[in-house]
Structures are given as structure tokens and as C-alpha cells.
Amino acid sequence: MLIDILRAHPPAQVWLQANSALPVVIHGVTAMEILMGSRNKNEWQRYQKFLNQFTLIWPTSTEFEEAYWLLAQHRLTTAISIPDALIAATVLKRGWRLYSFNLKHYRQIVSLEVQTPYQR
């Protein structure tokens, strides 16, 4: 979804505007993944400027531990990655809803509220 916002994809921008009253935060791991996708200095600067609009959140030690257990439980059945486990653990422990198109890795996690933000 964040990549869609960066690319000015109309449904993503509509969703963001419609949810402007909600506190939209970005997981620090997601922010790092976005920066890793930059191919040159201009993209790096553009991505940093974009990310600076949002509050970045970072997992606590308890959330890191929860991520370990999620990875141990779901890795072989869902192929969940370390970043996805960290994101899921943070969302679970904080009682938040996760908006993502990556349902494959998150769907099997009991009590994780995950929702696609809009139709692609």
C-alpha cells in the first residue's frame, strides 16, 4: 500500500485521505524495506521525504519475543519472513489493525486483525 501511495496510485490516495483522521503509522521495518528499494540518490531522498510524513514505530523487546514465537509457529506453513513476523507481533501486542495486501503470511495468525485497504 505504501508503494502505491508513493506511486500516486489513485485508490491508495483515496484510502489515505478517507482515513486521515486515523493515526497512520509505519513500522520501522517497513520503512527500512522501502529505503532498501531505492535505486539511486534521488529515490533515496524522495523515499525519506515520504517516510518523514509519518510516525515510525519500533518493536519493543516483548514484541521481538512475540515475533520469534510467531516465526516458530508459522514459518513452515506460511513462509512468513522475519520482517513480517516483527510487524505482526507489533500489531498484535498493541491491539491494532494491520492494513496490507500481504494476506498470505498474516491470515493464519490467530487474533491478528488484517485487512486489505482497497481493491487492486
Secondary structure, DSSP 8 states (H G I E B T S, - for coil): -HHHHHTT-HHHHHHHHHTTTS--EEEHHHHHHHHHT--SHHHHHHHHHHHTTSEEE---HHHHHHHHHHHHHHHHHH---HHHHHHHHHHHHHT-EEE-S-HHHHTTSTT-EEE-SS--
